[in-house]
Amino acid sequence: MRQAFFGELKDKDVTILTAVLGYYLFKNFKNVLNVGVAEQNMIGIAAGMAISGRKVYCYSIIPFLVMRTYEQIRIDIAYNNLPVTLVGTGIDNEYGREGCTHYGFGDLEIMRTLENFIIWTPDSACSAKRMAKQSLLKDFPLYIRLRSKP
């Protein structure tokens, strides 16, 4: 599903921010920035880029993208209604083998508390492709939850 989603974005004028993940997904992208293990900073960078007119996608596994960065998402993106797309992978217990720090439970409940955010969860590679195309047209915050396996 991740390959289908990002495959639709690869020739577009977008910036991808990642926190030490997804190198194989982004090998053909022009604008990719690996922020390291600094997810909170990734959200601040994305907000600044969005303010300056960039179309920005932040990619990480759900607990690091959503739970670790909640305050930055709330203040930097949601309150300012910035067109940043958060793309999380590892729904529920998909990364459970890595331990409880990698569980993706509760992200929907957390993201639903934020104003201006729209949440999408594709159920197939085909719907992931459609959502990728649609995300390019949106000028508000999006949270897209991708399964790590098709």
C-alpha positions in Angstrom: 0.0 0.0 0.0 2.9 2.4 0.7 4.4 1.7 -2.7 1.1 2.4 -4.4 0.6 5.7 -2.4 4.0 7.1 -2.9 4.3 5.9 -6.4 1.5 8.3 -7.3 3.6 11.2 -5.9 7.0 10.5 -7.3 7.0 12.8 -10.3 5.1 15.6 -8.5 6.4 18.8 -7.0 6.2 17.6 -3.4 8.6 17.5 -0.5 8.9 14.3 1.6 10.1 14.5 5.2 11.0 11.2 6.9 12.4 10.2 10.2 14.9 7.5 9.2 12.3 5.4 7.3 11.3 4.6 3.8 14.5 5.0 1.8 13.4 2.5 -0.8 10.1 4.3 -1.2 11.7 7.7 -2.0 14.7 6.7 -4.1 13.2 8.4 -7.2 12.0 11.6 -5.5 13.7 14.9 -6.0 12.9 16.5 -2.6 13.4 14.2 0.3 14.7 15.2 3.7 15.6 12.7 6.3 15.4 14.6 9.6 16.8 11.8 11.7 15.2 10.6 14.9 13.6 14.0 15.4 9.9 13.7 14.6 8.9 16.8 16.6 11.4 18.8 14.5 10.0 17.2 11.4 6.6 18.7 12.1 8.0 22.1 12.7 10.0 21.9 9.4 6.9 20.8 7.6 4.9 23.7 8.9 7.6 26.2 7.8 7.8 24.7 4.4 4.0 24.7 4.0 3.9 28.4 5.0 6.4 29.1 2.3 4.2 27.3 -0.3 5.6 23.8 -0.5 3.4 20.7 -0.6 4.8 18.6 2.2 4.3 15.0 3.3 5.6 13.7 6.6 6.2 9.9 6.8 6.8 7.7 9.8 5.3 4.9 11.8 2.2 5.9 13.6 3.4 6.2 17.2 6.3 8.4 16.3 4.4 10.5 13.7 1.3 11.1 15.8 1.8 10.4 19.5 5.3 11.7 19.9 4.6 14.8 18.0 1.0 15.6 19.1 1.8 19.1 20.5 3.7 20.2 17.4 0.9 18.9 15.1 -1.7 20.7 17.2 0.0 24.1 17.4 2.1 24.2 14.2 -0.3 22.5 11.7 -3.9 22.2 13.0 -4.3 25.6 14.5 -2.8 27.2 11.5 -4.8 25.0 9.1 -1.6 24.3 7.0 -1.7 21.9 4.0 0.6 19.3 5.5 -0.1 15.6 4.9 0.9 13.2 7.6 1.4 9.7 6.3 1.5 7.1 9.0 2.2 3.4 8.7 1.8 0.5 11.1 -1.8 0.6 12.1 -2.6 -1.2 15.4 0.0 -3.8 16.1 1.7 -4.2 12.7 5.1 -3.3 14.2 4.4 -5.1 17.4 7.4 -7.3 17.0 9.5 -4.2 17.8 7.9 -3.8 21.2 5.2 -1.6 22.8 6.8 1.6 21.7 5.9 0.7 18.1 2.2 0.0 18.7 -0.1 2.1 16.6 -3.2 2.0 18.8 -5.1 5.2 19.7 -4.0 7.4 16.8 -7.6 7.9 15.5 -8.7 9.0 18.9 -5.8 11.5 19.2 -6.2 12.9 15.7 -9.9 13.3 15.9 -9.4 15.9 18.7 -7.6 18.2 16.3 -9.5 20.9 14.4 -9.1 21.1 10.6 -7.6 17.6 10.2 -9.2 15.1 7.8 -8.4 11.5 8.3 -8.2 8.9 5.5 -7.6 5.2 5.7 -7.4 3.4 2.4 -8.4 -0.2 2.3 -6.5 -1.2 -0.8 -3.6 -0.2 -3.0 -6.1 1.2 -5.5 -7.7 3.4 -2.9 -4.3 4.5 -1.7 -3.4 5.6 -5.2 -6.7 7.6 -5.4 -6.0 9.2 -2.0 -2.5 10.2 -3.1 -3.9 12.0 -6.2 -6.6 13.7 -4.1 -4.1 14.7 -1.4 -2.3 16.8 -4.0 -5.4 19.0 -4.5 -6.1 19.6 -0.8 -5.2 22.8 1.0 -5.9 21.6 4.6 -4.2 19.2 7.0 -4.6 15.5 6.2 -3.7 12.4 8.1 -3.4 9.2 6.0 -3.1 5.9 7.7 -1.4 3.2 5.6 -1.1 -0.5 6.4 2.5 -1.7 6.3 1.4 -4.7 4.3 -0.9 -4.8 1.2 
